[in-house]
Amino acid sequence: MNDAFNISYYESPLGLIQIKSINQKICSVLFVEKETEPFTIDTPLNKECIKQLKEYFEGSRLDFDLPIFQIGTDFQQQVWAELLKIPYGTTLSYGQLARKIGDIKSVRAVGTTNGKNKISIIVPCHRVIGSDGSLTGYAGELWRKEWLLKHEIQFAGTIEGRLF
């Protein structure tokens, strides 16, 4: 089993994205300021991830079909699994997400876990908003979150409950 990361970069409309995979699973898709690795390994999986991201940004892809893996607690895994269920072009509040996992008191923990998501866009943490409809907390910066949501409106129609 190969335990080394395979790293690729993709210049998206929102800036440079670093893609990491390990053991044939995508484990990280994050915005970065510059290429930090001395060399990259464009594996077939990383190339497929870049292809699907390009399709997303072109508006022709609404869902991703990639094997993914994130290390986290059972609670974190549960939150990330719920994020994957949020349909393209819709949003949920942190409270709604907490209710979906069966624990309304876990709103803050849900928010913290959302912020620890390492597979941005594909695990759509950008679709989680404040209970008042405001844009809050996005590791990739709020302007990108707003861009992503407006992008999805453009290709899917209006986002339910949108106030931003």
Secondary structure, 3 states (H helix, E strand, C coil): CCCCCEEEEEEECCEEEEEEEECCEEEEEEECCCCCCCCCCCCHHHHHHHHHHHHHHHCCCCCCCCCECCCCCHHHHHHHHHHCCCCCCCCEEHHHHHHHCCCHHHHHHHHHHHHCCCECCCCCHHHEECCCCCCCCCCCCHHHHHHHHHHHHHHHCCCCCCCC
